[in-house]
């Protein structure tokens, strides 16, 4: 929901290869959200401990600068949901 269908721009901002991006598209041709989830998971696996919320936020900013439509309200709500203490 955060980046809509801007999968290629997001993938590039996460510094994934074109092959990784196309692989996510081909494995999930009818679900943009699953494609994006696959891209983010690949990024997390590649970056390990460096795959932090701050790093991901900077990547989203880079994606937005490159032309992706980032819904920051949805992002903020998601961050709040996973970071607020119980």
Order of alpha helices (4+ residues) and beta strands (2+ residues): alpha-alpha-alpha-alpha-alpha
